[in-house]
Amino acid sequence: MGERTATRPTTPEATRRSFTGQALGTVIDLATREVIGYAIADHHRAELVADALKMAAGRGALREGCIAHSDRGSEYTSHEYRTLIRELKLR
């Protein structure tokens, strides 16, 4: 067999980028296991996870009364995040 040569990258470009110093916050639908909201920032504060939740809500991916489950880290127990949960009528 002859030697193969690639005409384009064999890995997605995103996997080759460096995200050093960046934090990724996601909202995942546990029923479908799809990412329904995300945010990227150079910090890991409440604003990051709130922005991810706002994206999910803005896409219409959240229903009133659904449960927002987290690991209880400080960003999820913050006043900003808890207020957003109430405003979106989540539990």
Backbone torsions as a table, in degrees:
resi	resn	phi	psi	omega
1	MET	NA	145.8	-179.6
2	GLY	-81.5	167.4	179.5
3	GLU	-74.8	136.4	-180.0
4	ARG	-92.0	138.9	174.3
5	THR	-122.5	133.0	180.0
6	ALA	-84.3	136.3	177.0
7	THR	-95.0	-12.0	177.0
8	ARG	-148.2	163.8	-178.5
9	PRO	-58.1	142.7	179.6
10	THR	-92.1	-7.5	176.6
11	THR	-119.4	147.8	177.9
12	PRO	-58.0	142.9	-176.8
13	GLU	-58.7	-35.5	-178.6
14	ALA	-61.1	-31.6	-178.7
15	THR	-74.7	-16.5	-179.8
16	ARG	-93.1	-9.0	-179.4
17	ARG	-81.0	150.2	177.6
18	SER	-92.7	125.6	177.4
19	PHE	-111.3	26.6	-179.4
20	THR	-56.1	130.7	178.6
21	GLY	82.8	5.7	-179.8
22	GLN	-109.2	148.3	176.5
23	ALA	-118.0	142.5	179.5
24	LEU	-116.6	124.6	175.0
25	GLY	-110.2	133.4	-178.5
26	THR	-129.8	154.5	169.7
27	VAL	-120.2	121.1	-175.9
28	ILE	-116.1	131.7	174.2
29	ASP	-77.7	114.3	-176.1
30	LEU	-70.1	-21.0	178.1
31	ALA	-74.1	-41.8	-177.1
32	THR	-103.1	-14.1	-176.0
33	ARG	62.0	26.5	177.3
34	GLU	-96.0	145.5	172.0
35	VAL	-77.5	118.2	-177.8
36	ILE	-107.0	-6.9	175.9
37	GLY	-161.4	147.6	178.5
38	TYR	-155.3	161.1	175.5
39	ALA	-151.0	145.8	177.2
40	ILE	-123.4	134.6	-179.7
41	ALA	-150.5	170.1	177.8
42	ASP	-93.1	19.9	179.2
43	HIS	-145.8	171.0	178.4
44	HIS	-128.2	58.4	-179.7
45	ARG	-106.2	177.8	-178.5
46	ALA	-56.4	-34.6	180.0
47	GLU	-56.7	-36.8	-179.1
48	LEU	-62.6	-52.3	-177.7
49	VAL	-72.9	-30.2	175.8
50	ALA	-65.2	-42.0	178.0
51	ASP	-62.9	-38.5	177.5
52	ALA	-64.8	-41.8	178.9
53	LEU	-67.0	-38.2	177.7
54	LYS	-63.4	-38.3	177.7
55	MET	-62.8	-44.8	179.6
56	ALA	-60.9	-42.5	179.5
57	ALA	-67.1	-40.9	-179.8
58	GLY	-64.6	-27.5	178.0
59	ARG	-83.2	-3.2	-178.6
60	GLY	76.2	21.0	-175.1
61	ALA	-88.2	-3.2	-178.4
62	LEU	-114.9	139.6	176.1
63	ARG	-108.2	146.4	176.9
64	GLU	-55.5	133.5	177.3
65	GLY	89.4	-6.3	179.3
66	CYS	-69.9	157.4	-174.5
67	ILE	-90.5	127.0	175.2
68	ALA	-97.3	101.9	-177.7
69	HIS	-97.0	138.6	179.2
70	SER	-144.4	177.4	179.4
71	ASP	-87.3	7.6	177.6
72	ARG	67.4	23.9	174.4
73	GLY	-67.1	167.3	-174.1
74	SER	-60.6	-32.9	179.7
75	GLU	-68.4	-29.3	179.7
76	TYR	-83.4	-21.3	178.3
77	THR	-97.8	4.6	-178.6
78	SER	-69.5	157.8	177.4
79	HIS	-59.6	-43.8	-178.0
80	GLU	-58.2	-47.9	-176.8
81	TYR	-70.1	-43.3	179.8
82	ARG	-63.8	-37.8	177.1
83	THR	-63.8	-42.7	178.3
84	LEU	-62.3	-40.8	177.0
85	ILE	-57.2	-45.7	179.0
86	ARG	-65.1	-44.1	-179.9
87	GLU	-60.8	-36.1	179.8
88	LEU	-84.0	-0.8	-179.3
89	LYS	57.5	44.4	174.8
90	LEU	-100.0	171.7	176.3
91	ARG	-117.9	NA	NA
